Amino acid sequence: MAELIAQPTRIPVPGGKIIDEYVGRASTGDDAVSVAHMTAPGGWTEPAQAPAFDEVTVVLRGLVRVETAHGVLDVRAGQAVLTRAGEKVRYTTPDPDGAEYVAVCVPAFSPDGAHRDPE
């Protein structure tokens, strides 16, 4: 049966980034997949992580920089990046205007599953 998701669940994070989860553990209790809309200010950074999930990031506005052991990818509006579970990755938004993007995680995102490096 189709289910309307009229309101996302806002997940608090430091640094001015906004995460609105539409499907996932926090919003619908789904642990198979999560879909979240994110807005990050210019200069936002997060610690490196080696998540226990694959993640597709689709950039809607701005630029998301993705740092891995294999190099740095600048993902711009209209582009996407796929990172695999267990791959060490770090996301930043170096553009002064920040970025807006959608992240899809399989299985669903969880803070413990992100395996973030201590800051």
N, C-alpha and C positions, 0 to 999 in steps of 0.2 A: 504494500500500500504506500502511496506517495505521502510524504510528510513535509509540510511547510515549516521551514525554519525562519521564523519571522524576525528573530533577534539573535545575533551571535552572543557568545559568552566572551566577555573581555577578560583577558589573562594579564595580570599585572607583571610588568618587567621593569627593571631599572633603566635609566639612561634616556627616557623619553620615547621609547619605542612603544607602539600600540599594537597589540595582537587581538584580533577579533576572530575567535574560532567558531566556524559554522557547523562543522562535523568533527567529532573526536571525543577523546576521553572526558574533557572538561564540559563540553556542551551537550553531547547526545549519549555519552557513555560508550561510544563505539571505539573499540581498540584495534580494528582492522585498518582504518584509514582516518586521517585528519585533514581538514581543509581550513586554512586560516588566511585572512586578509591582514596584511601588516603595513604599517606606516612607520618609517624610521627617520629621525631628523638627520640633517647633515652632520657628518663627523661621528655618527654612532658606531660603536664597536661592541663586540662580544668576545668572550674567551673562546679559544679553539675548542673543538669538540670532536668526538668520534662516535656519532650517534648509532643506535641500534635499529635505525630505520633508513630506508631510501627516502630522498627528498627531492621533489621537483619544485623549483622556484621560478615563477613566471613574473618578470618585471613589467609593471604597468606604467611606471613613471620613474625617471631618474636612473640611477646606476647602483647596482649591488656588486661589490667586489667580493670574490670568492677565492680564498687562499687555500691551497692544498699542498701536499708534498711534491706534486708535479708542476706547480707553478701558480700563477695568478690569472684569474679570468675576470674581466670586466663585463658584466651582464647588463645590457641596456634595455630600455623600454622596447617591448616587442620581441625580446629574446627570453630564453629560458636556460636553466642549467639543471642537470641531474647529478646528484651526489649519491653514492652508494653507502649502505650500512657498513660501519667499521672504518670508513675513510675519514682521516683527520681533516677537518675543514674549519675555516673561520670566515664569518660574514661581516662585512663593514659597509657603510654608506658614505663614501668620501665626498660625494657631490655636496656642495653647500646647501642645495635645496632638498637634500634627503632623497628618499625613495619610497615607492609604494609597490607592493608585490603580493602575490598569492603563493602560499606554500602548501604542497600536498605531500603528506608523509605516510609511508606504508612500511610497517604497521604504524598506527597512530602515534603522534608525538606524545612524549611524557617527559617531564623535567629529569627524572632519573634515567630515562633512556637516552637523553642527549649526551651523557657522559662528558660534561664540560670540564675543561682544565680549571684548576683553582686559579683565581685571579691574583 
